[in-house]
Amino acid sequence: MKGIERVYKENLIISGKRASSRIGGFYYRVGKIEVSESKIFVCLDVRDYVKFGKRWISYDYPIKKILINDDRKPEYRDTSRDVKGDDLNRVYCYDYDGNMLWQMKPAEFKEIPKFKQYPIIGMEYDRKKKELFVRDNKGQEYELDLDTGSAISVRVVKRK
């Protein structure tokens, strides 16, 4: 059978192949999956976390402050900071054989002065119109080209 076989934390198995952005799975948990007739779209979760050694603590809301009462040095990810690369563009597209077709490209709109993309936090696929939209954490919504993963339009949406 072709298609999604298993989703577990940072792991996604499509037709016997591990979908990943690195060896062993994704850097972040699989957040949302949308499917079209020929493609599988994956948006990774955008939770902030604190890591002490091998122990991870995730948060649904941005981390404002970390207080440590001893000499441990935590690693943490704050989604409100400037990020780039895999941290910024966590949307991937696969075919039903498990082959990665693209990862979202950084959004660039030269006609908009001082445009800046922020970390992607959501994704919706409109099956009737065959359009894929992603949303960043500042309320900007991008329509992505289904063949390349490039942003082709942007608009500001109100948060609910």
N, C-alpha and C positions, 0 to 999 in steps of 0.2 A: 504494500500500500504506500502510495506517495503522499507526502504531506507531513504535518506536525505529529510527532510521536510522543514527545515528552517535554514538559516545561517544569523546571525546578530551580528556583533561585536564579543563579547566574547562568544556567544551562538551558539550552534549547536544542532538541534533536529533531531534524527534518529529514525524513527518508533515510534514516540510519547515519546521517552526518551531523556532527556537532557544529551548530552555528556559533560563531564567536568572533570577537575582535582581538583575541589573543589566544595563546595555547591554554586549553583548559576551560574555556568559556568566556563570558563577557566580564568586564570590570564591575558592572553594576547589575542588579537584579532585572530580570525581564519584567517590564511594567505593563505594556499593552501590546496585543497582537491584533492586526486587522488583515483580512484576506480578500484578494480579488480573484478573478477567474484563473489567473496565471502567476500571481505573486503573493508573497507573504511579507507584510510590513511589521517591523518590530521596533517598539519604542522602549528604551531602557528606563528604569525607575530613576527618579531624581531626588531621592531622600538624602538629607544631610546625615552624616554619621560621625561618630567618635570611635577611634580604635585604640585600645590599650593592649599592646602585644598582639595576641591572637584573638582577643575578644572584641566584637563589634557591637555597637549600640546605634540603632537607626532612629531617626526622627522624621515625622511627617512635615514639620515646620522648620524654618531656618534656625540654625543655632545662633544665638545672640552672644553668649558668653560661656566660657568653660572655666570653672574653678577647680583647681587641683590642690588637695591638702597634703600631698607628699611629693617626692622627687620624680614620679613617673612622668614621662613625656608622651602625651597623646598625639596621634595623627588625627586630623579631622578634615572633612570636606564641607565647605560652606558654599551653597549654591548661589549666594548673593555676590560672591566675589567674581573678579574677571577670570574667566576660564576660556580655554580654547581646545581645538582638536577633539579627541574622543569625549572629553568632559562636556563640550559644547554641543556636538552633533551626534546625539545618541539615537539616531533613527537609521535603521538598516532595512534593506530589501533583499529577499531571497526568492529563488524559484522553488517549485515543488519538489525538485530533486535535491535541495539542500545547498545549492550553489549561491554564494553571495553575489548579487548583481551590483549593488552600490551601498555606500554609506552617505548620509546626507552631507552635502557640501556646505561650507560656510555661506550664509546669506550675505549678498552684497548688492546694494542698490545705490549706484553712483549718483542717480538723480535726486536722492534724498540726502540733504546736507546732514552731516554728523550722525548718519545711521549706524546703529550698533545692534548686533544680535546678542541675545542672552541665552542661558541654558534652556533647552527644550524640555517642557514638562508635560506635554500632552499631544495626542495624535487622534485624528478622525479620518476615516475613509468613507466617502459618499459613493455608494455602489451604483446609484442611478446615474449620477453625473460622471462617475469614474474620476474623482478628484481626491487627492490626499492633502490634508491640512495638518500642520503642526503648530503648536503654541509655545511661546517662550514665557519665562517667569515675569516678564514686564508687560504682558498683555498683547504682544504682537503675534499675529497669526500669519503663517506663510503657506502658500500653495506650493507643493513640490511637483516637479516634473517626474512622472512615473517611470521614465526610462533612464534618467540620470541622477536624480536626487537633488538637483539644483532648485533653489527657490525661484519661482517665476513671478510671484506677486506677494505683497505684504499689506496688511491692514491692522489697525489697532482695534482690539475687541475689549468689551467691558468684562471685568471679572465678576463671577457670581458668588 
